[in-house]
Amino acid sequence: MRKGEMRGRRVSGMKKSKV
């Protein structure tokens, strides 16, 4: 999962904690 890919997705909240 790339940082730019997750930002374009709607997981801007749960994935943010992973980064």
PyMOL Python script that loads the backbone (N, CA, C, O; Angstrom):
from pymol import cmd

cmd.read_pdbstr("""\
ATOM      1  N   MET A   1       0.845  -1.227   0.000  1.00  0.00           N
ATOM      2  CA  MET A   1       0.000   0.000   0.000  1.00  0.00           C
ATOM      3  C   MET A   1       0.874   1.269   0.000  1.00  0.00           C
ATOM      4  O   MET A   1       1.651   1.484   0.930  1.00  0.00           O
ATOM      5  N   ARG A   2       0.752   2.063  -0.989  1.00  0.00           N
ATOM      6  CA  ARG A   2       1.597   3.279  -1.041  1.00  0.00           C
ATOM      7  C   ARG A   2       0.921   4.431  -0.304  1.00  0.00           C
ATOM      8  O   ARG A   2      -0.305   4.484  -0.201  1.00  0.00           O
ATOM      9  N   LYS A   3       1.723   5.336   0.198  1.00  0.00           N
ATOM     10  CA  LYS A   3       1.134   6.487   0.939  1.00  0.00           C
ATOM     11  C   LYS A   3       0.210   7.296   0.019  1.00  0.00           C
ATOM     12  O   LYS A   3      -0.825   7.793   0.464  1.00  0.00           O
ATOM     13  N   GLY A   4       0.567   7.424  -1.221  1.00  0.00           N
ATOM     14  CA  GLY A   4      -0.258   8.221  -2.156  1.00  0.00           C
ATOM     15  C   GLY A   4      -1.534   7.458  -2.520  1.00  0.00           C
ATOM     16  O   GLY A   4      -2.570   8.059  -2.804  1.00  0.00           O
ATOM     17  N   GLU A   5      -1.443   6.129  -2.508  1.00  0.00           N
ATOM     18  CA  GLU A   5      -2.638   5.344  -2.882  1.00  0.00           C
ATOM     19  C   GLU A   5      -3.674   5.391  -1.757  1.00  0.00           C
ATOM     20  O   GLU A   5      -4.866   5.558  -2.016  1.00  0.00           O
ATOM     21  N   MET A   6      -3.238   5.251  -0.553  1.00  0.00           N
ATOM     22  CA  MET A   6      -4.203   5.253   0.565  1.00  0.00           C
ATOM     23  C   MET A   6      -4.830   6.637   0.712  1.00  0.00           C
ATOM     24  O   MET A   6      -5.970   6.757   1.161  1.00  0.00           O
ATOM     25  N   ARG A   7      -4.101   7.666   0.343  1.00  0.00           N
ATOM     26  CA  ARG A   7      -4.644   9.035   0.471  1.00  0.00           C
ATOM     27  C   ARG A   7      -5.798   9.214  -0.535  1.00  0.00           C
ATOM     28  O   ARG A   7      -6.758   9.929  -0.249  1.00  0.00           O
ATOM     29  N   GLY A   8      -5.709   8.586  -1.675  1.00  0.00           N
ATOM     30  CA  GLY A   8      -6.760   8.724  -2.701  1.00  0.00           C
ATOM     31  C   GLY A   8      -7.971   7.872  -2.321  1.00  0.00           C
ATOM     32  O   GLY A   8      -9.070   8.079  -2.836  1.00  0.00           O
ATOM     33  N   ARG A   9      -7.768   6.932  -1.433  1.00  0.00           N
ATOM     34  CA  ARG A   9      -8.904   6.057  -1.023  1.00  0.00           C
ATOM     35  C   ARG A   9      -9.721   6.702   0.084  1.00  0.00           C
ATOM     36  O   ARG A   9      -9.371   7.786   0.552  1.00  0.00           O
ATOM     37  N   ARG A  10     -10.783   6.073   0.506  1.00  0.00           N
ATOM     38  CA  ARG A  10     -11.620   6.644   1.581  1.00  0.00           C
ATOM     39  C   ARG A  10     -11.114   6.180   2.955  1.00  0.00           C
ATOM     40  O   ARG A  10     -11.771   6.411   3.971  1.00  0.00           O
ATOM     41  N   VAL A  11      -9.968   5.539   2.983  1.00  0.00           N
ATOM     42  CA  VAL A  11      -9.418   5.102   4.284  1.00  0.00           C
ATOM     43  C   VAL A  11      -8.509   6.185   4.848  1.00  0.00           C
ATOM     44  O   VAL A  11      -7.485   5.893   5.466  1.00  0.00           O
ATOM     45  N   SER A  12      -8.888   7.413   4.633  1.00  0.00           N
ATOM     46  CA  SER A  12      -8.069   8.542   5.114  1.00  0.00           C
ATOM     47  C   SER A  12      -8.056   8.583   6.637  1.00  0.00           C
ATOM     48  O   SER A  12      -7.359   9.403   7.234  1.00  0.00           O
ATOM     49  N   GLY A  13      -8.823   7.702   7.263  1.00  0.00           N
ATOM     50  CA  GLY A  13      -8.895   7.738   8.737  1.00  0.00           C
ATOM     51  C   GLY A  13      -8.262   6.506   9.361  1.00  0.00           C
ATOM     52  O   GLY A  13      -7.380   6.631  10.211  1.00  0.00           O
ATOM     53  N   MET A  14      -8.699   5.304   8.951  1.00  0.00           N
ATOM     54  CA  MET A  14      -8.150   4.115   9.607  1.00  0.00           C
ATOM     55  C   MET A  14      -6.749   3.812   9.102  1.00  0.00           C
ATOM     56  O   MET A  14      -5.931   3.296   9.864  1.00  0.00           O
ATOM     57  N   LYS A  15      -6.447   4.108   7.869  1.00  0.00           N
ATOM     58  CA  LYS A  15      -5.108   3.823   7.350  1.00  0.00           C
ATOM     59  C   LYS A  15      -4.111   4.874   7.856  1.00  0.00           C
ATOM     60  O   LYS A  15      -2.916   4.596   7.964  1.00  0.00           O
ATOM     61  N   LYS A  16      -4.590   6.046   8.157  1.00  0.00           N
ATOM     62  CA  LYS A  16      -3.692   7.112   8.635  1.00  0.00           C
ATOM     63  C   LYS A  16      -2.973   6.655   9.906  1.00  0.00           C
ATOM     64  O   LYS A  16      -1.824   7.024  10.148  1.00  0.00           O
ATOM     65  N   SER A  17      -3.654   5.859  10.701  1.00  0.00           N
ATOM     66  CA  SER A  17      -3.063   5.381  11.963  1.00  0.00           C
ATOM     67  C   SER A  17      -1.946   4.376  11.652  1.00  0.00           C
ATOM     68  O   SER A  17      -0.983   4.247  12.408  1.00  0.00           O
ATOM     69  N   LYS A  18      -2.091   3.675  10.538  1.00  0.00           N
ATOM     70  CA  LYS A  18      -1.071   2.677  10.164  1.00  0.00           C
ATOM     71  C   LYS A  18       0.197   3.375   9.702  1.00  0.00           C
ATOM     72  O   LYS A  18       1.304   2.913   9.977  1.00  0.00           O
ATOM     73  N   VAL A  19       0.035   4.474   9.009  1.00  0.00           N
ATOM     74  CA  VAL A  19       1.203   5.204   8.501  1.00  0.00           C
ATOM     75  C   VAL A  19       1.827   5.898   9.676  1.00  0.00           C
ATOM     76  O   VAL A  19       2.835   6.588   9.521  1.00  0.00           O
TER      77      VAL A  19
END
""", "prot")
cmd.dss("prot")
cmd.show_as("cartoon", "prot")
cmd.util.cbc("prot")
cmd.orient("prot")
